[in-house]
């Protein structure tokens, strides 16, 4: 591996080892004034495996890429491109709205005490 592509080859090796569809893995490496950007495109069914529980796998890959970049004095960023048709569901409402609805559904203390007396 040459020093300029260690990061790309590392990501390719790791991602292909953990996904079910390694032939669908596409990695693009771009360099600009901000540093190196590694963009990853994968099969929609493999998104959960690459991201991991609460983002732990993706976070680990990013951490190791920082180490690789530090060896060659480069800032390396990692971007997972969400494929069309992925299973990821975005929340439909903000957290504040949900909280207001929960507050409106609760009973007052007096109502609860009156129910207990019956």
N, C-alpha and C positions, 0 to 999 in steps of 0.2 A: 504494500500500500504506500502510495506517495503521501507526503505530509499534507498536501492540499486536499486530498479526498478521504483522509482517515475518517472524518466525521460522517460523510455520506455512506461509506462502506460499513461503518459501525451501525448506523441506523438500519441499513438494509439487512445486515446480518441478524440483528436483534428482532426486528419486526417480522421478517420472514420466518423466524424460529417460533414466534408466538401466535401467528394468525393461522386460520384454517385454509385460506386461499393465498398462498405465497406468490402465485403467478400474477395476481392482481395488484401487487405492491408496486407503486411508482414513486420514485424519489427524485426531486429536483433540487439542485444546489445553485443558489445565486449569491453573488458577492456584490455589495455596494458600500457606500460610505458608513453605513451603520454596522457592517460586519457580514457574517455569513448567515444565510437563511436556508434551512433545510425544510422543504415542503413535502409532506407525505400524503399520498392518495392511496386509499385502500378500498377493499370491498366493503359495502355497507354492513354486511353481517359481522365483520371483524372489528368494528368500531369499539365495542365494549372491551375486547381483549387488549387493544392498544391503549385505550384510555385507562382501563383498570378501575378498581373500586375506589370511588372518590378521587379519581385522577392520579392514583398512586403510580401506575406504570408509566404514564406520560411524564409525570414529574421526575421519576427516576431517570428516564431517558434524557430529559433536559439537563439534569444534574451532571450526568456522565458526559454529555456533549460540552458542558462548560469546562470540564476537566480537559477534554481533548482539545478544545479551543485554546485553553490557557497554555498548553504545551507549545502551540504555534503562534501565540500572541494574537489570537483572533477571538472576537465575540461571536459565538454561535447560537442562533435562535432556532427553535423547532416549532413548526406549525403543522397541525393535523387538519387537512382540508376535509370538511364534512361532505361526504358524497351525496349525490342525489338519491333519494329513496332510503336514506338512513332511518333507523328506528328511533332516533333521539326525539323526545318530546319536550318542547319548551313550555314553561308555565303560561297559562292563558291570562292570568291576572297577577298583579303585583302583590307582594307580601302584605303591604299595608291594607289593601282592599280585603284580603282574606281575613285579616285580624279584625277589621271592623265588623264583618259578617258574624264572626264567632262571638263578639261582644254582644251584638244584637240578639243572638239566640240564647244567651244565658238568662237565667231567672234572677230576680232580686232576692236578697237574703230573706226578706219578709215573706215572699211567696214560698220559699223552701221551708221556712219555719212553720208556716200555716199548713203546708202539706204534711209535715211531721205530726202535727197536733191531731189531724183527722184520723 
